[in-house]
Amino acid sequence: MNGVIRAMEGRRSIRAYTDEVPSKEQVEAVVEAGLWAASGMNRQGPIVVAVTNRELRDRLSAMNAEIMGRPGIDPFYGAPVVLVVLAPREQPNRVYDGSLVMGNLMLAAHALGLGSCWIHRAREEFDSPEGREILAELGVKGDYEGIGHCILGYPAEAPDAKPRREGRVFHAA
């Protein structure tokens, strides 16, 4: 079977990570794969903020937990790296384009032996004054909507695949 299809079937959402931090080269390879995602009219609008700084990672985690209504927990499951995907608010396909970037990030992570998981609430984080301040501090210019967080690290678990639900394909021949 094709390696890409095998990767799609083998990837799992990882919710437990070791303390080992992926190398800069691994993070860059995952981000690069994300940037090759398809986009409406090839606008290539989504951007990725690669958070490897522990202090900023923990700040985003606290913001995310607060939005979730569960302060004090780590919604990033201990993953040491967070890749935040944002897309230009004025682009009508922003959520779709950003979602394709997220998919590429997770598949690339799996292909490199890393674990990943999509974590929500990026929109709420970066629509807040604190989130906008973080983007400004990082030099991100423009009006961006948060699409998702791709947490990244070495998996401390190997979940089994859940069976696929039946009745999800309809043929029109």
Backbone as a ProteinNet text record, in pm:
[ID]
protein_1_A
[PRIMARY]
MNGVIRAMEGRRSIRAYTDEVPSKEQVEAVVEAGLWAASGMNRQGPIVVAVTNRELRDRLSAMNAEIMGRPGIDPFYGAPVVLVVLAPREQPNRVYDGSLVMGNLMLAAHALGLGSCWIHRAREEFDSPEGREILAELGVKGDYEGIGHCILGYPAEAPDAKPRREGRVFHAA
[TERTIARY]
84.4	0	88.4	38.2	106.7	144.7	265.5	314.3	231.9	179.7	97.7	-32.3	-93.9	-218.9	-193.2	-83	-47.1	-29.8	32.7	49.7	-85.8	-176.8	-310.4	-382.3	-367.6	-433.8	-365.2	-237.3	-162	-155	-182.5	-173.2	-281.8	-244.4	-339.4	-319.8	-424.3	-411.3	-344.2	-234.3	-155	-184.9	-214.2	-250.2	-159.6	-39.5	62.6	198.5	290.5	420.3	534.5	650	770.9	824.7	930.1	993.4	1088.4	1120.5	1215.2	1156.2	1235.3	1191.2	1237.5	1147.9	1189.9	1297.3	1383.6	1491	1433.4	1512.7	1473.7	1447.1	1528.3	1512.2	1379.9	1342.4	1214.8	1097.7	1102.6	995.7	985.9	1099.2	1099.6	1045.2	1076	1025.4	873.4	821.3	676.5	610.1	665.6	609.1	612.7	722.5	735.3	627	601.6	495.7	359.8	337	211.7	193.8	302.5	294.8	268.5	281.9	254.4	108.6	25.9	-116	-184	-284	-365.4	-437.1	-468.4	-545.4	-632.7	-746.4	-838.6	-769.8	-780	-719.8	-569.4	-508	-364.2	-321.3	-407.6	-375.9	-265	-250.4	-146.8	-152.8	-274.3	-296	-255.7	-277.5	-247.3	-99.2	-76.2	59.5	71.2	194.1	220.7	312.9	273	359.2	413	542.9	607	655.2	587.1	618	703.9	832.2	925.2	974	941	975.9	881.2	935.9	852.5	761.2	812.2	732.4	608.9	627.1	514.1	420.3	475	393.1	303.2	360.2	282.4	179.2	213.1	118	-3	23.1	-86.3	-169.9	-104.5	-175.5	-270.6	-222.2	-306.2	-423.7	-399.2	-508.1	-612.4	-565.3	-653.9	-737.1	-674.3	-745.3	-851.2	-819.1	-914.5	-1036.2	-1013.4	-1123	-1210.3	-1146.1	-1216.7	-1295.2	-1263.8	-1330.1	-1268.6	-1141.1	-1071.5	-931.5	-923.3	-790.4	-709.3	-579.1	-489.1	-456.9	-532.7	-497.2	-409.5	-348.4	-268.3	-340.4	-412.5	-482.9	-388.1	-257.6	-159.1	-94.9	-147.8	-108.2	42.2	111.4	254.4	341.8	282.8	363.3	453.5	581.4	674.3	667	605.6	599.9	453.8	421.2	286.7	300.2	237.2	233.7	94.7	88.4	-39.7	-64.2	-179.2	-217	-319.2	-290.5	-380.7	-400.2	-512.4	-538.9	-597.9	-571.1	-620.6	-773.7	-821.6	-965	-1046.1	-986.4	-1063.3	-1078.2	-1005	-1013.8	-1131.2	-1224.4	-1344.2	-1313.7	-1205	-1169.9	-1076.7	-1061.7	-959.6	-968.2	-1087.6	-1100.3	-1064.2	-1107.8	-1077.4	-927.5	-871.1	-728.5	-643.8	-679.1	-605.9	-621	-738.6	-761	-673.7	-654.4	-564.7	-420.6	-379.6	-245.8	-234.3	-337.3	-335.8	-320.4	-393.9	-384.1	-244	-184.3	-47.7	50.7	34.2	123.4	117.6	-3.4	-18.3	35	13.2	66.7	219.3	275.2	421.6	482.3	418.6	468.5	472.8	364.1	357.4	467.7	487.9	589.7	729.7	751	882.5	892.9	792.4	796	755.2	692.1	645.2	495.3	447.9	305.6	250	119.7	52.8	-93.5	-157.3	-300.9	-351.1	-468.4	-531.8	-600.1	-564.8	-626.6	-700.6	-825.7	-910.8	-886.3	-970.1	-976.8	-872	-805.7	-710	-780.7	-900.7	-974.9	-999.6	-1049.4	-1077.9	-949.8	-842.9	-715.1	-667.8	-665.2	-604.4	-702	-830	-924.6	-920.8	-855.1	-847	-737.9	-747.3	-640.8	-502.7	-496.7	-368.4	-314.6	-401.6	-359.3	-309.3	-380.1	-335.7	-201.9	-184.2	-57.4	57.1	31.8	134.5	174.8	76.9	108.8	189.5	153	226.7	370.3	388	522.9	607.2	541.9	613.8	634.9	579.8	597.6	496.6	388.8	285	195.7	192.2	110.4	-10.4	-122.4	-243.5	-348.4	-466.8	-580	-598.6	-555.3	-558.4	-657.6	-719.5	-808.4	-736.1	-738.5	-679.1	-761	-694.2	-761.2	-742.5	-622.1	-597.8	-454.9	-433.1	-298.7	-264.6	-150.2	-99.5	9.2	-24.9	77.8	168.4	294.1	396.1	496	535.7	638.4	652.6	731.7	748.8	637.8	567.2	453.7	496.3	417.8	435.5	322.6	250.7	142.1	133.2	67.2	44.6	-99	-194.2	-334.4	-368.2	-457.4	-506.7	-606.9	-619.6	-718.9	-858.7	-949.3	-1089.9	-1147.8	-1242.7	-1303.6	-1372.1	-1371.1	-1437.3	-1587.4	-1667.1	-1813.6	-1858.9	-1955.5	-2015.2	-2112.7	-2150.6	-2255.1	-2215.8	-2088.8	-2042.9	-2007.6	-2026.9	-1995.5	-2119.7	-2150.8	-2263.7	-2212.7	-2249.8	-2201	-2309.6	-2272.8	-2362.4	-2297.8	-2332.5	-2268.8	-2348.7
-118.9	0	124.5	229	357.2	408.7	465	515	628.6	715.7	826.5	772.4	679.6	621.6	544.8	474.3	402	499.1	614	715.4	768.9	790.2	838.1	737.8	609.8	506.4	483.4	513.7	485.2	599.2	721.2	836.6	832.4	866.2	874.2	1007.4	1054.5	1170.9	1125.4	1189.7	1151.7	1249.9	1193	1275.2	1248.5	1197.6	1178.9	1184.4	1263.6	1287.3	1265.6	1227.1	1218.4	1360.7	1374.5	1505.6	1544.3	1449.3	1476.4	1576.9	1677.3	1782.5	1748.9	1755.9	1733.2	1833.5	1790.7	1878.8	1993.5	2097.2	2212.9	2167.5	2074.9	2025.5	1950.2	1873.5	1801.4	1899.7	1997.3	2097	2170.5	2210.4	2280.7	2194	2063.5	1972.5	1959	1951.9	1943	2072	2185.8	2314.7	2327.1	2290.1	2297.3	2213.8	2094.5	2009.2	2078.3	2146.6	2219.2	2327.4	2393.7	2503.5	2455.8	2324.1	2268.1	2225.2	2252.2	2215.5	2292.1	2228.8	2295.8	2414.6	2514.4	2629	2681.4	2738.3	2793.4	2896.5	2878.2	2968.2	2985.4	2888.2	2889.2	3017.2	3068.2	3192.3	3172.5	3050.6	3020.7	3118.6	3140.7	3239.1	3197.1	3070.3	3033.6	3050.7	3087.2	3096.7	3001.6	2970	2882.8	2956.4	2961.4	3013.3	2892	2867.3	2751.2	2790.7	2739.8	2775.9	2665.6	2697.1	2605.2	2663.2	2788.4	2855.4	2806.9	2749.3	2688.8	2790.6	2910.2	3012.3	3050	3071.3	3104.7	2985.3	2865.7	2744.8	2734.4	2757.9	2749.1	2861.5	2977.2	3089.4	3056.5	2999.3	2958.9	2848.3	2755.7	2647.6	2702.9	2800.1	2860.3	2935.7	3007.3	3078.2	2979.1	2871.4	2770.5	2704.2	2672	2608.7	2702.6	2831	2930.5	2939.4	2942.2	2946.8	2822.4	2709.4	2582	2575.1	2667	2665.4	2566.5	2531.5	2436.1	2487.2	2603.1	2657.4	2557.7	2558.6	2471.2	2340.5	2303.4	2181.7	2220	2121.7	2146	2086.9	2169.6	2118.7	2065.3	2093.5	2048.1	1915.1	1851.8	1716.4	1699.2	1804.9	1794.9	1801.3	1817.3	1826.6	1949.1	1934.4	2046.4	2152.4	2119	2210.8	2232.7	2357.9	2390.9	2467.9	2416.1	2483.7	2544.9	2676.4	2746	2783.3	2740.8	2774.6	2887.1	2992.6	3107.6	3136.2	3198.7	3231.3	3371.9	3440.9	3577.5	3582.3	3664.7	3672.7	3710	3786.4	3830.5	3722.1	3611.6	3506.3	3412.8	3401.7	3320.6	3173.7	3121.1	2979.9	2957.8	3056.2	3050.3	2924.6	2885.6	2768.9	2642.1	2632.2	2513.7	2505.7	2618.4	2621.1	2590.7	2650.8	2624.8	2480.7	2422	2282.3	2188.5	2222.1	2141	2151.1	2269.2	2285.5	2197.3	2201	2117.4	1969.3	1924	1783.9	1748.5	1835.9	1811.1	1806.9	1897.7	1899.5	1766.4	1716.9	1593	1472.6	1467.9	1356.9	1360.8	1479.7	1492.8	1452.2	1492.7	1453.9	1302.8	1237.5	1091	1027.8	1081.3	1027.3	1037.9	1136	1155.4	1087.8	1009.6	939.8	1025.8	1139.7	1228.6	1209.1	1246.5	1244.9	1384.3	1391.2	1520.1	1505.1	1619.6	1621.7	1762.3	1770.7	1899.9	1945.6	2064.1	2123.6	2249.6	2259	2371.6	2495.4	2593.5	2720.1	2822.3	2799	2897.7	3026.9	3015	3136	3224.2	3164.3	3241.8	3300.5	3223	3272.2	3396.8	3388	3496	3607.2	3591.3	3701.9	3786.2	3736.1	3809	3916.1	4017.3	4118.9	4056.5	3958.9	3894.4	3820.3	3751	3679.3	3772.3	3882.6	3981.5	4043.1	4062	4115	4016.8	3887.8	3786.1	3790.9	3796	3802.1	3927.1	4040.1	4164.4	4151.2	4091.2	4070.8	3983.1	3888.8	3798.8	3860	3981.5	4048.1	4005.9	3939.9	3898.2	4019.2	4059.3	4173.8	4123.1	4190.1	4151.8	4101.1	4076.2	4030.4	3881.2	3800.6	3655.3	3592.9	3485.9	3405.4	3276.1	3239.7	3113.6	2996.9	2900.5	2781.5	2663.1	2641.9	2530.5	2527.5	2444.9	2418.8	2274.9	2253.8	2118.1	2097.8	2020.9	1993.7	1885	1887.2	1803.9	1756.8	1632.3	1577.8	1428.7	1365.5	1220.7	1153	1058.9	996.4	910.7	919.6	833.5	730.9	717.5	620.8	578.7	466.5	417.4	367	459	417.6	331.6	237.1	154.8	234	195.7	258.7	215.1	307.5	276	226.9	135	90.5	207.2	204.1	307.1	277.3	381.1	365.2	328.3	242.9	200.9	307.7	297.7	381.7	525.5	549	686.5	715.9	617	638	607.7	697.5	680.7	694.5	604.7	605	656.1	742.7	791.7	757.5	642	595	634.5
0	0	0	-56.3	-65.2	73.5	86.1	214.8	273	187.3	236.7	294.8	224.1	274	402.7	408.9	531.8	648.6	622.6	727.7	773.4	679.4	715.1	805	772.8	851.3	985.4	995.4	1117	1217.5	1173.4	1262.6	1369.3	1491.3	1603	1674.1	1739.4	1826.5	1955	1989.9	2106.8	2219.8	2336.8	2452.8	2572.6	2545.9	2649.9	2580.7	2636.9	2573.2	2671.1	2616.5	2697.3	2715.7	2794.4	2816.6	2703.8	2615.1	2507.3	2408.2	2375	2283.7	2142	2044.4	1905.5	1864.9	1773.5	1727.1	1644.7	1633	1551.2	1407.4	1357.1	1220.3	1203.7	1304.2	1297	1296.7	1384.5	1391	1257.8	1202.9	1074.9	962.5	964	860.7	869.8	990.7	1009.1	961.2	999.7	957.8	805.4	744.6	598.6	530.9	583.3	527	539.2	650	667.3	563.1	528.2	432	289.7	264.8	132.4	118.3	217	208.7	95.4	37.9	-63.7	-0.2	-83	-33.9	-147.1	-109.9	-208.4	-295.7	-427.8	-526.2	-504.1	-438.5	-409	-337.4	-249.9	-177.9	-74.5	-25.2	74.4	191.2	240.9	346.4	486.6	525.7	663.8	698.5	823.7	876.9	996.1	1032	1145.6	1241.9	1368	1473.6	1547.5	1533	1595.6	1734.8	1835.9	1974.7	2036.5	2052.4	2118.8	2251.1	2275.1	2399.2	2509.4	2615.6	2720.4	2789	2811.8	2879.2	2796.6	2666	2579.9	2565.8	2554.7	2546.4	2669.2	2787.2	2910.9	2920.5	2868.4	2867.3	2779.7	2660.2	2571.5	2635	2702.2	2770.5	2875.6	2953.9	3058.1	2997.3	2888.6	2820.8	2770.3	2709.3	2652.8	2761.5	2873.5	2985.7	3041.6	3048.4	3099.5	3007.6	2877.1	2779.2	2792.6	2817.2	2831.2	2962.5	3054.1	3184.2	3281.2	3256.8	3342.4	3376.1	3443.4	3475.8	3557.3	3531.1	3606	3536.6	3432.3	3359.1	3240.3	3176.2	3056.4	2935.8	2860	2742.4	2634.9	2650.2	2552.4	2593.2	2697	2738.8	2759.8	2796.7	2822.3	2698.1	2580.3	2457.1	2466	2430.1	2444.8	2334.8	2220.4	2106.7	2068.9	2036.2	1989.4	1858.4	1754.5	1625.7	1611.1	1613.7	1604.8	1459.3	1407.3	1270.2	1275.2	1200.6	1189	1041	1008.4	868.1	859.4	749	733.3	741.9	830.4	857.2	732.5	640.9	524.4	417.6	428	327	357.3	262.7	288	318	264.5	284.7	402.7	490.1	595	681.7	722.8	811.4	735.4	611	531.5	502	458.7	427	550.5	662.9	786.6	832.8	809.4	847.3	764.1	636.7	554	604	647	706.4	829.9	915.6	1037	1001.9	901.6	860.8	814.5	733.5	687.5	804.3	900.5	1016.8	1091.4	1114.3	1191.2	1115.3	983.3	904.6	899.1	884.1	880.5	1014.3	1123.4	1255.8	1267.3	1227.6	1233.9	1148.5	1028.5	937.6	997.3	1085.8	1148	1284.8	1322.3	1451.2	1568.6	1541.2	1647.3	1667.5	1784.5	1811.1	1795	1770	1754.8	1792.1	1811.8	1838.1	1808.1	1749	1721.5	1848.7	1894.1	2012	1968.1	2006.4	1966.8	2052.4	2033	2106.7	2062.8	1949.5	1898	1858.3	1802.9	1763.4	1884.7	1992	2112.3	2171.7	2171.1	2225.9	2153	2019	1942.5	1906.3	1942.2	1933.5	2060.8	2164.4	2291.3	2283.9	2368.8	2371.1	2398.6	2489.8	2519.7	2398	2326.3	2206.3	2098.7	2078.6	1979.2	2020.4	2151.2	2202.9	2175.2	2194.5	2167.6	2020.8	1931.8	1788.4	1755.9	1813.8	1789.7	1839.3	1958.5	2013.5	1921.7	1851.4	1760.6	1622.5	1601	1472.8	1366.9	1408.1	1312.7	1285	1159.4	1119.5	1041.9	1056.8	985.3	1082.1	1028.7	1108.8	1085.1	1179.6	1166.4	1263.5	1217	1301.1	1336.9	1463.7	1506.5	1454.7	1393.8	1340.5	1434.3	1482.2	1573.4	1621.2	1724.2	1775.9	1739.5	1679.9	1658.1	1763	1868.4	1968.7	1914.7	1957.7	1895.7	1999.9	1990.5	2078	2055.5	2143	2134.3	2212.9	2149.9	2217.8	2336.2	2443.5	2560.2	2564.5	2453.3	2441.1	2295	2271.6	2135.5	2127.1	2114.3	2112.6	1991.2	2012.2	1902.1	1820.7	1695.2	1607.6	1649.6	1646.7	1669.1	1536.2	1540.9	1414.7	1343.5	1213.6	1133.8	1132.9	1150.5	1147.6	1006.8	1000	872.6	823.6	697.6	641.4	616.3	593.1	571.5	427	338.4	198.1	115.2	24.1	-66.2	-208.9	-293.6	-431.9	-525.3	-614.6	-719.3	-852.1	-902.9	-1027.6	-1149.3
[MASK]
+++++++++++++++++++++++++++++++++++++++++++++++++++++++++++++++++++++++++++++++++++++++++++++++++++++++++++++++++++++++++++++++++++++++++++++++++++++++++++++++++++++++++++++

